[in-house]
Amino acid sequence: MDLGLKGKVVIITGASKGLGAAFAEAFAAEGCKVVITARSKDELGRLASKLEQNGTQALAVAGDITNSADVHNLVNQAVERFGTVHILVNNAGGVEGFTPFEELAKEDWVRVFNLNLFSAIELSGLVLPYMKKQHWGRIINISSESGIQPDPVMPHYNAAKAALNNLTKSLSKAYAQDGILVNTVSPAFIKTPLVDQVMAEQARIQGVTQSQAEEAFLRQNRPHIELKRAGLPEEVASAVVFMASEQASFITGTNLRVDGGSVASV
């Protein structure tokens, strides 16, 4: 199946490893020109070199996605190198720990909203003029099952992802007539390097193997994942690339859940 993405310019945030790196490799495989950003200059450089060795035109721009100057620099460098932006994947996000509501300070809420919501708002605003001019664009916001089915802990993260889902729907209505499709992809528990690190630490604390620690985590914290395993970055990447493609040209304002059946709502 030809996804119609050859030559398209894609910006991917949070792209040095994990899901973001998987997205970069998947878009590269479709012939896209790939712009990757994250805070780690070394990790970005290694990924960009890997992509270029496989024949992809790649640009690595290190920066903090919550810093306006860095966000502007990212878009400016992408346009200077490739002329425009066709696809934006707002992947940067995350949260530190499963903190309950009563232990969160206002600063914790601000930090998590800056990373998970406001970075996507600012970057989307900067690429929209290019997408409108060419009457073609894709914005894909990477959310989480927590934005639909929130946990009793980390409410700041749950709320930020719910707001991101709402932003997707709003932008999809605002820019459909400009040829710009805006969608969300919501993963569940995905086996990334960060998850591996956390599970390895849990295994050490519990005195069990990492596999046993993962199984215990799924039983206790993600019992609704019907497939009874963690997802793989490549499984999420396939969904993201499809949503950016010409094959998904009649899909906008949708939240595609890649969650192993975790979310129970219809």
SEPAMI-652090 format. One line per 8 residues: number of its first residue (from 1); their letters; for each residue x, y, z of N, C-alpha, C, CB. Coordinates in Angstrom, 2 decimals. Glycine has a CB too. Layout:
! SEPAMI-652090
NUM) a) X,Y,Z,X,Y,Z,X,Y,Z,X,Y,Z  ... .
//
This chain:
! SEPAMI-652090
1) mdlglkgk) 0.84,-1.20,0.00,0.00,0.00,0.00,0.87,1.25,0.00,-0.95,0.00,1.22  0.64,2.13,-0.95,1.37,3.39,-1.02,0.69,4.40,-0.11,1.45,3.92,-2.48  1.39,4.85,0.91,0.82,5.80,1.86,0.89,7.24,1.37,1.52,5.68,3.19  1.57,7.47,0.26,1.61,8.81,-0.32,2.38,9.82,0.49,0.25,9.30,-0.50  3.41,9.37,1.19,4.17,10.26,2.07,5.57,10.61,1.56,4.29,9.64,3.42  5.96,10.06,0.44,7.31,10.30,-0.06,7.55,11.79,-0.30,7.56,9.51,-1.35  8.64,12.30,0.29,9.00,13.70,0.13,8.36,14.65,1.12,8.66,14.14,-1.22  7.42,14.16,1.94,6.78,15.02,2.93,7.76,15.34,4.05,5.50,14.34,3.50 .
9) vviitgas) 7.63,16.55,4.59,8.50,16.99,5.69,7.75,16.81,7.00,8.94,18.48,5.50  8.33,16.06,7.91,7.69,15.78,9.19,8.57,16.26,10.33,7.39,14.28,9.33  7.96,16.94,11.30,8.63,17.30,12.55,8.10,16.39,13.65,8.39,18.82,12.92  9.02,15.79,14.40,8.65,14.90,15.49,9.32,15.39,16.76,9.04,13.42,15.19  8.55,15.68,17.79,9.12,16.12,19.06,9.32,14.91,19.98,8.20,17.18,19.74  10.20,15.09,20.96,10.51,13.99,21.86,11.03,12.78,21.11,9.28,13.60,22.67  11.93,13.03,20.17,12.27,12.01,19.17,13.60,11.31,19.37,12.26,12.62,17.83  14.26,11.52,20.49,15.60,10.94,20.64,15.58,9.44,20.91,16.34,11.64,21.74 .
17) kglgaafa) 14.47,8.94,21.46,14.38,7.51,21.79,12.92,7.13,21.97,15.19,7.19,23.09  12.68,5.88,22.28,11.33,5.43,22.57,10.37,5.62,21.41,10.80,6.15,23.75  9.17,6.10,21.72,8.15,6.28,20.70,8.60,7.24,19.62,6.87,6.78,21.34  9.20,8.36,20.01,9.60,9.36,19.02,10.59,8.82,18.01,10.20,10.55,19.72  11.55,8.03,18.48,12.52,7.43,17.57,11.85,6.43,16.64,13.65,6.74,18.35  10.89,5.67,17.18,10.15,4.72,16.34,9.35,5.45,15.28,9.21,3.86,17.21  8.77,6.60,15.64,8.04,7.39,14.65,8.98,7.86,13.55,7.35,8.60,15.33  10.15,8.35,13.96,11.12,8.86,12.98,11.51,7.77,11.99,12.37,9.41,13.68 .
25) eafaaegc) 11.78,6.59,12.48,12.19,5.50,11.60,11.04,5.07,10.68,12.67,4.30,12.42  9.82,5.10,11.19,8.67,4.71,10.38,8.40,5.72,9.26,7.43,4.55,11.25  8.49,7.01,9.58,8.31,8.02,8.54,9.45,7.97,7.52,8.22,9.43,9.17  10.65,7.73,8.01,11.80,7.62,7.10,11.59,6.47,6.12,13.10,7.41,7.89  11.03,5.38,6.60,10.79,4.22,5.73,9.80,4.53,4.62,10.28,3.05,6.56  8.97,5.57,4.84,8.00,5.98,3.82,8.54,7.07,2.90,6.72,6.46,4.49  9.82,7.40,3.07,10.45,8.38,2.19,10.28,9.82,2.61,9.91,8.23,0.84  9.93,10.05,3.87,9.77,11.42,4.36,11.12,12.07,4.67,8.89,11.43,5.62 .
33) kvvitars) 11.12,13.39,4.68,12.24,14.16,5.19,11.93,14.41,6.67,12.45,15.53,4.39  12.83,13.99,7.53,12.52,13.88,8.95,13.29,14.90,9.78,12.83,12.47,9.45  12.54,15.70,10.55,13.13,16.66,11.49,12.83,16.16,12.89,12.57,18.12,11.27  13.86,15.92,13.67,13.68,15.37,15.02,14.21,16.36,16.05,14.39,14.01,15.16  13.52,16.41,17.18,13.97,17.30,18.25,13.77,16.63,19.60,13.21,18.64,18.20  14.66,16.96,20.52,14.61,16.53,21.91,15.72,17.30,22.62,14.80,14.95,22.06  15.83,17.12,23.92,16.86,17.85,24.65,18.24,17.24,24.49,16.49,17.90,26.12  18.32,15.94,24.26,19.61,15.25,24.20,20.24,15.37,22.82,19.44,13.77,24.56 .
41) kdelgrla) 21.23,16.23,22.71,21.90,16.44,21.42,22.60,15.18,20.94,22.91,17.58,21.54  23.24,14.45,21.85,23.98,13.26,21.45,23.05,12.17,20.92,24.79,12.72,22.63  21.96,11.92,21.64,21.02,10.87,21.19,20.37,11.25,19.87,19.94,10.63,22.26  20.02,12.52,19.73,19.46,12.99,18.46,20.44,12.78,17.31,19.06,14.46,18.55  21.68,13.14,17.57,22.70,13.01,16.54,22.88,11.57,16.08,24.02,13.54,17.04  22.84,10.65,17.03,22.99,9.23,16.68,21.81,8.76,15.83,23.11,8.37,17.94  20.60,9.18,16.20,19.43,8.78,15.43,19.46,9.39,14.03,18.14,9.19,16.15  19.82,10.67,13.94,19.90,11.33,12.63,20.93,10.64,11.74,20.26,12.82,12.80 .
49) skleqngt) 22.06,10.26,12.31,23.09,9.56,11.53,22.58,8.22,11.02,24.36,9.35,12.37  21.85,7.52,11.88,21.27,6.23,11.48,20.30,6.40,10.33,20.57,5.56,12.68  19.46,7.43,10.42,18.49,7.68,9.35,19.19,8.04,8.05,17.52,8.79,9.76  20.20,8.89,8.15,20.92,9.32,6.95,21.67,8.17,6.29,21.89,10.45,7.30  22.20,7.27,7.09,22.90,6.11,6.54,21.97,5.23,5.72,23.53,5.28,7.67  20.67,5.31,6.03,19.67,4.53,5.29,19.05,5.34,4.16,18.59,4.05,6.23  19.64,6.51,3.87,19.18,7.29,2.73,18.14,8.34,3.01,18.67,6.40,1.73  17.83,8.58,4.27,16.83,9.58,4.64,17.47,10.95,4.80,16.12,9.18,5.94 .
57) qalavagd) 16.79,11.99,4.33,17.21,13.36,4.63,16.70,13.69,6.03,16.67,14.38,3.56  17.62,13.87,6.96,17.25,14.07,8.36,17.91,15.32,8.92,17.64,12.85,9.19  17.20,15.96,9.83,17.71,17.14,10.52,17.44,17.00,12.00,17.06,18.45,9.96  18.49,17.08,12.81,18.37,17.01,14.26,18.51,18.41,14.85,19.43,16.04,14.87  17.52,18.82,15.63,17.54,20.15,16.26,17.34,19.96,17.76,16.44,21.10,15.64  18.41,20.06,18.52,18.31,19.89,19.96,17.64,21.11,20.58,19.69,19.66,20.59  16.80,20.88,21.58,16.15,21.99,22.25,15.11,21.52,23.24,15.52,22.91,21.24  14.64,22.47,24.03,13.60,22.22,25.04,12.26,22.66,24.47,13.92,22.98,26.37 .
65) itnsadvh) 11.35,21.73,24.30,10.09,22.02,23.64,9.20,22.94,24.48,9.36,20.72,23.35  9.54,23.14,25.75,8.78,24.07,26.58,9.37,25.48,26.56,8.73,23.57,28.02  10.44,25.66,25.79,11.09,26.96,25.67,10.72,27.58,24.32,12.63,26.83,25.80  10.07,28.74,24.35,9.57,29.35,23.11,10.67,29.62,22.10,8.86,30.64,23.43  11.82,30.07,22.57,12.92,30.35,21.64,13.36,29.07,20.92,14.11,30.97,22.38  13.41,27.97,21.66,13.80,26.69,21.05,12.74,26.21,20.06,14.03,25.64,22.13  11.48,26.43,20.38,10.39,26.01,19.48,10.45,26.79,18.17,9.01,26.20,20.16  10.64,28.10,18.27,10.77,28.92,17.06,11.99,28.50,16.24,10.87,30.41,17.43 .
73) nlvnqave) 13.09,28.22,16.93,14.30,27.79,16.23,14.07,26.47,15.49,15.46,27.63,17.23  13.33,25.57,16.11,13.03,24.28,15.48,12.31,24.47,14.15,12.17,23.42,16.42  11.25,25.26,14.16,10.48,25.48,12.94,11.30,26.23,11.91,9.18,26.24,13.25  12.03,27.24,12.36,12.85,28.02,11.42,13.89,27.14,10.73,13.55,29.16,12.17  14.55,26.27,11.49,15.56,25.39,10.89,14.94,24.39,9.93,16.33,24.66,11.98  13.77,23.87,10.30,13.09,22.91,9.43,12.73,23.55,8.10,11.83,22.36,10.11  12.19,24.76,8.16,11.77,25.46,6.93,12.97,25.90,6.12,10.88,26.67,7.28  14.02,26.35,6.80,15.24,26.76,6.09,15.85,25.58,5.33,16.27,27.34,7.08 .
81) rfgtvhil) 15.81,24.40,5.93,16.42,23.21,5.31,15.51,22.61,4.23,16.72,22.15,6.38  14.21,22.49,4.53,13.33,21.73,3.65,12.23,22.55,2.98,12.70,20.63,4.42  12.09,23.83,3.34,11.16,24.70,2.64,9.77,24.81,3.23,11.03,24.26,1.29  9.33,23.81,3.97,7.98,23.82,4.53,7.86,22.73,5.59,6.91,23.62,3.42  6.66,22.59,6.13,6.34,21.49,7.05,5.00,20.91,6.62,6.29,21.98,8.56  4.97,19.60,6.41,3.72,18.94,6.03,3.04,18.25,7.22,3.99,17.92,4.95  3.87,17.67,8.09,3.35,16.83,9.17,4.02,17.22,10.48,3.58,15.32,8.87  3.22,17.35,11.53,3.74,17.61,12.87,3.24,16.50,13.79,3.30,19.02,13.40 .
89) vnnaggve) 4.17,15.87,14.48,3.82,14.87,15.50,4.23,15.43,16.86,4.52,13.49,15.21  3.23,15.85,17.63,3.48,16.37,18.98,3.58,15.20,19.94,2.34,17.36,19.42  4.79,14.68,20.05,5.03,13.48,20.85,5.63,13.79,22.22,5.94,12.55,20.11  6.31,14.90,22.37,6.96,15.21,23.65,5.92,15.25,24.77,7.71,16.56,23.57  6.24,14.61,25.86,5.31,14.58,26.99,5.82,13.65,28.06,3.91,14.14,26.53  5.00,13.46,29.07,5.38,12.55,30.14,5.09,13.13,31.50,6.84,12.21,30.03  5.41,12.34,32.51,5.17,12.74,33.90,6.15,11.97,34.77,3.68,12.46,34.32  6.51,12.57,35.89,7.44,11.93,36.81,6.67,11.28,37.95,8.46,12.95,37.36 .
97) gftpfeel) 6.54,9.97,37.90,5.96,9.24,39.02,4.45,9.27,39.10,6.51,9.77,40.27  3.91,8.39,39.94,2.47,8.28,40.14,2.07,9.07,41.39,2.04,6.79,40.27  2.14,10.39,41.29,1.93,11.25,42.45,0.44,11.50,42.70,2.66,12.58,42.25  -0.04,11.34,43.94,-1.45,11.63,44.24,-1.72,13.14,44.28,-1.84,11.00,45.57  -2.97,13.50,44.14,-3.39,14.90,44.04,-2.88,15.75,45.21,-4.89,14.97,43.98  -3.01,15.23,46.42,-2.67,16.04,47.61,-1.18,16.34,47.73,-3.13,15.32,48.85  -0.36,15.63,46.98,1.08,15.86,47.06,1.60,16.74,45.93,1.81,14.54,47.05  0.69,17.21,45.08,1.10,18.03,43.94,1.00,19.52,44.28,0.24,17.71,42.72 .
105) akedwvrv) 2.06,20.25,43.96,2.05,21.70,44.09,1.62,22.32,42.76,3.46,22.23,44.51  1.29,23.59,42.80,0.89,24.29,41.58,1.99,24.19,40.53,0.56,25.76,41.88  3.23,24.27,40.98,4.36,24.21,40.05,4.40,22.87,39.29,5.67,24.42,40.80  3.97,21.80,39.94,3.92,20.50,39.28,2.91,20.51,38.15,3.58,19.39,40.29  1.76,21.12,38.40,0.73,21.23,37.37,1.22,22.06,36.19,-0.55,21.84,37.96  1.85,23.17,36.50,2.34,24.06,35.44,3.39,23.34,34.59,2.94,25.35,36.04  4.31,22.64,35.22,5.37,21.95,34.49,4.79,20.87,33.57,6.37,21.31,35.47  3.85,20.10,34.07,3.27,19.01,33.27,2.40,19.56,32.14,2.44,18.08,34.15 .
113) fnlnlfsa) 1.66,20.63,32.40,0.86,21.24,31.34,1.75,21.89,30.28,-0.11,22.27,31.92  2.84,22.50,30.69,3.77,23.09,29.72,4.31,22.03,28.77,4.93,23.79,30.44  4.68,20.88,29.31,5.28,19.82,28.49,4.24,19.11,27.63,5.98,18.82,29.38  3.11,18.76,28.20,2.14,17.90,27.52,1.10,18.65,26.70,1.46,17.06,28.52  0.87,19.92,27.00,-0.19,20.66,26.30,0.33,21.92,25.62,-1.28,21.04,27.27  0.94,22.81,26.38,1.30,24.11,25.81,2.38,24.01,24.74,1.76,25.04,26.91  3.26,23.03,24.84,4.25,22.84,23.77,3.57,22.49,22.46,5.26,21.73,24.15  2.54,21.65,22.52,1.79,21.28,21.31,1.02,22.46,20.76,0.83,20.12,21.61 .
121) ielsglvl) 0.48,23.28,21.65,-0.26,24.47,21.21,0.67,25.42,20.46,-0.89,25.19,22.43  1.82,25.71,21.04,2.73,26.67,20.42,3.28,26.15,19.09,3.89,26.99,21.37  3.70,24.92,19.07,4.29,24.37,17.85,3.24,24.25,16.74,4.92,23.01,18.13  2.04,23.85,17.09,0.97,23.77,16.08,0.71,25.13,15.47,-0.32,23.21,16.71  0.70,26.15,16.30,0.48,27.50,15.80,1.55,27.97,14.84,0.39,28.46,16.94  2.77,27.52,15.05,3.88,27.94,14.18,3.89,27.23,12.83,5.19,27.71,14.89  3.41,25.99,12.78,3.44,25.26,11.51,2.17,25.45,10.69,3.66,23.78,11.77  1.10,25.88,11.32,-0.18,26.04,10.60,-0.08,26.94,9.37,-1.22,26.58,11.54 .
129) pymkkqhw) 0.63,28.08,9.42,0.70,28.93,8.22,1.27,28.21,7.00,1.54,30.15,8.51  2.25,27.34,7.21,2.83,26.59,6.08,1.83,25.57,5.55,4.14,25.89,6.52  1.13,24.92,6.45,0.13,23.94,6.04,-1.03,24.60,5.31,-0.38,23.17,7.26  -1.45,25.75,5.79,-2.55,26.46,5.14,-2.14,26.93,3.74,-3.00,27.67,5.99  -0.91,27.40,3.61,-0.44,27.90,2.32,-0.43,26.80,1.26,0.97,28.49,2.47  -0.06,25.59,1.66,0.01,24.48,0.69,-1.29,23.67,0.65,1.18,23.56,1.04  -2.25,24.07,1.49,-3.56,23.41,1.59,-3.39,21.90,1.83,-4.38,23.65,0.30  -2.46,21.58,2.68,-2.23,20.17,3.05,-1.43,20.14,4.35,-1.47,19.39,1.91 .
137) griiniss) -1.93,19.42,5.31,-1.19,19.29,6.56,-1.77,18.20,7.44,-1.19,20.60,7.31  -0.92,17.71,8.32,-1.34,16.72,9.31,-0.73,17.12,10.65,-0.90,15.27,8.89  -1.57,17.20,11.67,-1.09,17.37,13.04,-1.57,16.16,13.82,-1.60,18.72,13.68  -0.63,15.44,14.41,-0.97,14.25,15.19,-0.46,14.46,16.61,-0.35,12.96,14.56  -1.39,14.50,17.55,-1.06,14.69,18.95,-1.01,13.33,19.65,-2.09,15.62,19.63  0.11,13.07,20.31,0.26,11.81,21.03,-0.24,12.01,22.46,1.75,11.31,21.01  -1.35,11.38,22.74,-1.98,11.50,24.05,-1.71,10.24,24.86,-3.50,11.75,23.91  -2.69,9.77,25.58,-2.53,8.60,26.44,-3.91,8.07,26.81,-1.71,8.95,27.72 .
145) esgiqpdp) -3.95,6.80,27.17,-5.20,6.26,27.69,-5.65,7.05,28.92,-5.03,4.76,28.05  -4.70,7.68,29.63,-5.02,8.43,30.84,-5.87,9.66,30.55,-3.75,8.85,31.53  -5.86,10.13,29.30,-6.69,11.27,28.94,-8.14,10.91,28.77,-6.18,11.88,27.69  -8.43,9.62,28.67,-9.80,9.14,28.50,-10.26,8.38,29.73,-9.91,8.25,27.25  -9.36,7.60,30.28,-9.64,6.74,31.43,-8.61,7.06,32.51,-9.61,5.21,31.03  -8.80,8.14,33.25,-7.76,8.64,34.16,-7.50,7.72,35.35,-8.14,9.99,34.67  -6.25,7.74,35.78,-5.85,7.02,36.98,-6.22,7.84,38.21,-4.33,6.71,36.96  -6.29,7.21,39.38,-6.53,7.97,40.61,-5.33,8.82,41.02,-6.89,7.02,41.74 .
153) vmphynaa) -4.16,8.51,40.45,-2.96,9.30,40.73,-2.59,10.10,39.49,-1.78,8.39,41.16  -1.55,10.89,39.57,-1.06,11.80,38.51,-2.19,12.54,37.80,-0.25,11.01,37.49  -3.06,13.22,38.56,-4.19,13.92,37.94,-3.77,15.06,37.02,-5.09,14.46,39.00  -2.60,15.65,37.27,-2.13,16.73,36.40,-1.84,16.21,35.00,-0.87,17.40,36.99  -1.26,15.03,34.92,-0.99,14.40,33.62,-2.30,13.98,32.94,-0.06,13.16,33.79  -3.19,13.37,33.70,-4.49,12.97,33.15,-5.22,14.16,32.56,-5.35,12.30,34.23  -5.23,15.26,33.29,-5.95,16.46,32.85,-5.29,17.09,31.62,-6.02,17.49,33.98  -3.96,17.10,31.59,-3.25,17.67,30.44,-3.53,16.88,29.17,-1.73,17.70,30.71 .
161) kaalnnlt) -3.56,15.56,29.28,-3.85,14.73,28.11,-5.31,14.86,27.68,-3.51,13.26,28.40  -6.21,15.01,28.63,-7.61,15.24,28.28,-7.76,16.57,27.54,-8.50,15.24,29.54  -7.03,17.57,27.98,-7.06,18.87,27.29,-6.47,18.76,25.89,-6.30,19.92,28.11  -5.43,17.96,25.74,-4.83,17.75,24.42,-5.83,17.08,23.48,-3.55,16.89,24.54  -6.59,16.12,23.99,-7.63,15.48,23.18,-8.66,16.50,22.72,-8.32,14.36,23.98  -9.03,17.40,23.61,-10.01,18.44,23.28,-9.44,19.41,22.24,-10.43,19.21,24.54  -8.16,19.74,22.38,-7.49,20.61,21.41,-7.54,19.99,20.02,-6.03,20.87,21.83  -7.28,18.70,19.94,-7.35,17.99,18.66,-8.69,18.20,17.99,-7.08,16.50,18.85 .
169) kslskaya) -9.76,17.98,18.74,-11.10,18.11,18.17,-11.36,19.54,17.72,-12.17,17.68,19.19  -10.95,20.51,18.51,-11.17,21.92,18.17,-10.42,22.31,16.90,-10.74,22.82,19.33  -9.13,21.95,16.83,-8.34,22.30,15.65,-8.83,21.57,14.40,-6.87,21.98,15.89  -9.31,20.35,14.58,-9.81,19.60,13.42,-11.00,20.31,12.79,-10.21,18.18,13.83  -11.83,20.93,13.60,-12.98,21.67,13.09,-12.56,23.01,12.48,-14.01,21.89,14.21  -11.55,23.62,13.08,-11.14,24.94,12.64,-10.41,24.92,11.30,-10.25,25.58,13.68  -9.69,23.83,11.01,-8.79,23.86,9.84,-9.08,22.79,8.79,-7.38,23.71,10.31  -10.20,22.11,8.90,-10.54,21.09,7.90,-10.64,21.69,6.50,-11.86,20.41,8.26 .
177) qdgilvnt) -11.21,22.89,6.39,-11.38,23.51,5.08,-10.05,23.99,4.48,-12.33,24.68,5.18  -9.00,23.97,5.29,-7.67,24.32,4.80,-6.88,23.09,4.39,-6.90,25.09,5.86  -7.52,21.93,4.38,-6.83,20.71,3.99,-5.94,20.15,5.08,-6.01,20.95,2.78  -6.19,20.57,6.33,-5.36,20.15,7.46,-6.16,19.20,8.34,-4.87,21.38,8.28  -5.64,18.00,8.52,-6.29,16.99,9.35,-5.56,16.91,10.69,-6.29,15.61,8.65  -6.34,16.91,11.76,-5.78,16.90,13.11,-6.37,15.71,13.87,-6.07,18.24,13.86  -5.51,14.84,14.34,-5.95,13.64,15.04,-5.08,13.35,16.25,-5.95,12.44,14.09  -5.60,12.49,17.10,-4.87,12.04,18.28,-4.60,10.55,18.17,-5.67,12.34,19.57 .
185) vspafikt) -3.45,10.12,18.66,-3.17,8.71,18.87,-2.88,8.52,20.36,-1.97,8.21,17.97  -3.61,7.61,20.99,-3.48,7.40,22.44,-2.96,6.01,22.75,-4.83,7.63,23.13  -1.68,5.89,23.08,-1.13,4.59,23.47,-1.47,4.28,24.93,0.40,4.57,23.27  -1.31,3.01,25.27,-1.40,2.59,26.66,0.01,2.32,27.17,-2.31,1.32,26.82  0.22,1.20,27.80,1.51,0.85,28.40,2.44,0.33,27.31,1.33,-0.22,29.53  3.42,1.14,26.92,4.30,0.82,25.79,5.72,0.54,26.29,4.30,1.97,24.76  6.33,-0.47,25.73,7.66,-0.91,26.17,8.74,-0.03,25.53,7.90,-2.40,25.80  9.02,1.08,26.17,10.05,2.01,25.73,11.27,1.87,26.63,9.51,3.48,25.74 .
193) plvdqvma) 12.40,2.49,26.28,13.57,2.44,27.16,13.27,2.98,28.56,14.71,3.23,26.55  12.43,4.01,28.66,12.08,4.55,29.97,11.29,3.53,30.79,11.27,5.85,29.82  10.34,2.87,30.15,9.56,1.84,30.84,10.47,0.69,31.26,8.42,1.31,29.93  11.39,0.31,30.39,12.35,-0.75,30.74,13.17,-0.36,31.97,13.28,-1.05,29.56  13.57,0.90,32.02,14.35,1.38,33.15,13.55,1.31,34.45,14.83,2.82,32.90  12.30,1.75,34.38,11.42,1.73,35.55,11.16,0.29,36.00,10.09,2.45,35.26  10.89,-0.58,35.04,10.60,-1.98,35.37,11.84,-2.69,35.93,10.09,-2.72,34.14  13.00,-2.35,35.42,14.24,-2.93,35.95,14.44,-2.53,37.41,15.45,-2.50,35.10 .
201) eqariqgv) 14.13,-1.27,37.71,14.25,-0.80,39.09,13.23,-1.49,39.99,14.07,0.73,39.16  12.01,-1.66,39.49,10.98,-2.36,40.27,11.38,-3.82,40.50,9.63,-2.29,39.56  11.97,-4.43,39.50,12.43,-5.81,39.65,13.49,-5.91,40.74,12.99,-6.34,38.32  14.40,-4.93,40.75,15.45,-4.92,41.77,14.85,-4.77,43.16,16.44,-3.78,41.51  13.90,-3.85,43.30,13.27,-3.59,44.60,12.50,-4.82,45.09,12.33,-2.38,44.52  11.79,-5.47,44.16,10.94,-6.60,44.53,11.69,-7.92,44.60,9.82,-6.72,43.55  12.92,-7.94,44.07,13.69,-9.17,44.07,13.16,-10.21,43.11,13.72,-9.75,45.44  12.66,-9.73,41.96,12.12,-10.63,40.93,12.76,-10.30,39.59,10.56,-10.50,40.84 .
209) tqsqaeea) 12.43,-11.07,38.57,12.93,-10.77,37.24,12.16,-9.58,36.66,12.80,-12.01,36.30  12.73,-8.96,35.62,12.05,-7.83,35.00,10.73,-8.26,34.39,12.95,-7.18,33.94  10.71,-9.44,33.80,9.47,-9.95,33.22,8.39,-10.11,34.28,9.72,-11.30,32.52  8.78,-10.60,35.45,7.82,-10.75,36.54,7.34,-9.39,37.05,8.45,-11.55,37.69  8.25,-8.42,37.09,7.87,-7.07,37.51,6.87,-6.46,36.55,9.11,-6.17,37.63  7.07,-6.66,35.25,6.14,-6.15,34.25,4.77,-6.80,34.38,6.69,-6.37,32.83  4.76,-8.12,34.60,3.49,-8.83,34.77,2.74,-8.33,35.99,3.74,-10.34,34.88  3.47,-8.08,37.07,2.84,-7.57,38.29,2.28,-6.16,38.07,3.85,-7.56,39.45 .
217) flrqnrph) 3.03,-5.34,37.35,2.56,-3.98,37.06,1.28,-4.01,36.25,3.64,-3.18,36.30  1.24,-4.87,35.24,0.04,-4.98,34.41,-1.16,-5.44,35.24,0.28,-5.95,33.25  -0.96,-6.41,36.10,-2.06,-6.91,36.94,-2.58,-5.83,37.87,-1.60,-8.11,37.77  -1.66,-5.08,38.47,-2.05,-4.13,39.50,-2.48,-2.77,38.95,-0.91,-3.93,40.46  -1.83,-2.32,37.87,-2.04,-0.96,37.39,-2.73,-0.86,36.03,-0.74,-0.25,37.32  -2.66,-1.91,35.23,-3.29,-1.89,33.92,-4.08,-3.19,33.68,-2.23,-1.70,32.81  -5.00,-3.52,34.61,-5.72,-4.80,34.49,-6.66,-4.84,33.29,-6.51,-5.06,35.74  -6.99,-3.67,32.73,-7.95,-3.64,31.63,-7.30,-3.86,30.26,-8.68,-2.33,31.63 .
225) ielkragl) -5.97,-3.95,30.21,-5.33,-4.25,28.92,-5.63,-5.71,28.58,-3.78,-3.99,28.97  -6.53,-5.90,27.65,-7.03,-7.25,27.37,-5.97,-8.15,26.75,-8.22,-7.17,26.44  -4.98,-7.59,26.09,-3.95,-8.41,25.47,-2.88,-8.86,26.47,-3.29,-7.65,24.35  -2.94,-8.33,27.69,-2.10,-8.78,28.80,-0.61,-8.67,28.52,-2.43,-10.20,29.14  -0.23,-7.60,27.84,1.19,-7.34,27.59,1.37,-5.86,27.31,1.71,-8.19,26.40  2.62,-5.44,27.36,2.94,-4.07,26.96,2.93,-3.98,25.44,4.32,-3.63,27.52  2.57,-2.81,24.94,2.65,-2.58,23.50,4.08,-2.28,23.09,1.73,-1.43,23.09  4.32,-2.31,21.80,5.65,-2.02,21.26,5.64,-0.68,20.54,6.10,-3.14,20.30 .
233) peevasav) 6.74,0.07,20.59,6.80,1.36,19.89,6.43,1.25,18.42,8.18,1.95,20.01  6.84,0.16,17.78,6.54,-0.02,16.36,5.04,-0.13,16.09,7.25,-1.27,15.83  4.30,-0.67,17.07,2.86,-0.79,16.90,2.18,0.57,16.93,2.27,-1.70,17.99  2.69,1.46,17.76,2.16,2.82,17.80,2.59,3.59,16.55,2.62,3.56,19.08  3.83,3.38,16.14,4.36,4.09,14.96,3.55,3.77,13.71,5.82,3.72,14.73  3.14,2.54,13.55,2.33,2.16,12.39,1.04,2.95,12.34,2.03,0.66,12.40  0.42,3.14,13.51,-0.82,3.90,13.58,-0.59,5.37,13.26,-1.45,3.77,14.96  0.50,5.93,13.77,0.79,7.35,13.55,1.07,7.62,12.07,2.00,7.78,14.40 .
241) vfmaseqa) 1.87,6.78,11.45,2.18,6.97,10.03,0.92,6.84,9.18,3.24,5.95,9.57  0.07,5.88,9.51,-1.19,5.75,8.77,-2.03,7.00,8.89,-1.97,4.53,9.27  -2.14,7.55,10.10,-2.97,8.74,10.30,-2.43,9.95,9.55,-3.08,9.05,11.79  -1.14,9.94,9.25,-0.54,11.04,8.48,-0.68,10.84,6.98,0.92,11.19,8.84  -1.10,9.68,6.57,-1.01,9.30,5.16,-2.23,9.73,4.34,-0.84,7.83,5.04  -2.09,9.59,3.03,-3.20,9.84,2.12,-4.31,8.81,2.31,-2.72,9.84,0.67  -3.96,7.65,2.82,-4.96,6.61,3.06,-5.92,6.99,4.19,-4.27,5.29,3.38  -5.54,7.98,5.00,-6.40,8.44,6.10,-6.98,9.82,5.80,-5.60,8.48,7.42 .
249) sfitgtnl) -7.20,10.12,4.53,-7.59,11.47,4.12,-9.03,11.85,4.48,-7.42,11.61,2.64  -9.81,10.90,4.99,-11.18,11.21,5.43,-11.32,11.05,6.94,-12.19,10.30,4.70  -10.19,11.16,7.64,-10.19,11.01,9.09,-9.64,12.28,9.72,-9.35,9.78,9.53  -10.44,12.95,10.52,-9.97,14.11,11.29,-10.79,14.25,12.56,-10.05,15.42,10.44  -10.17,14.75,13.61,-10.84,14.91,14.89,-11.02,13.61,15.65,-12.16,15.52,14.68  -10.27,12.59,15.26,-10.42,11.26,15.84,-9.32,10.97,16.86,-10.42,10.19,14.74  -9.66,10.17,17.85,-8.67,9.67,18.80,-8.50,8.17,18.56,-9.10,9.96,20.29  -7.39,7.80,17.95,-7.11,6.39,17.67,-6.39,5.79,18.87,-6.26,6.24,16.37 .
257) rvdggsva) -7.03,4.85,19.52,-6.46,4.25,20.72,-5.64,3.00,20.36,-7.58,3.89,21.73  -4.39,3.03,20.74,-3.50,1.88,20.55,-3.18,1.38,21.94,-2.17,2.26,19.72  -4.13,0.65,22.52,-4.08,0.40,23.96,-4.34,-1.05,24.37,-5.07,1.27,24.64  -4.33,-1.97,23.42,-4.54,-3.36,23.78,-5.89,-3.65,24.39,-3.49,-3.79,24.72  -6.86,-2.77,24.13,-8.20,-2.95,24.68,-8.38,-2.38,26.07,-8.54,-4.39,24.71  -7.47,-1.50,26.49,-7.47,-1.01,27.87,-8.67,-0.14,28.22,-6.22,-0.24,28.13  -9.03,0.76,27.30,-10.12,1.70,27.60,-11.45,1.00,27.39,-10.03,2.98,26.72  -12.29,1.00,28.42,-13.53,0.22,28.39,-14.69,0.95,27.73,-13.91,-0.17,29.78 .
265) sv) -14.61,2.27,27.61,-15.74,3.03,27.07,-15.91,2.77,25.59,-15.55,4.52,27.33  -17.13,2.94,25.11,-17.45,2.72,23.70,-17.05,3.95,22.90,-18.95,2.40,23.51 .
//
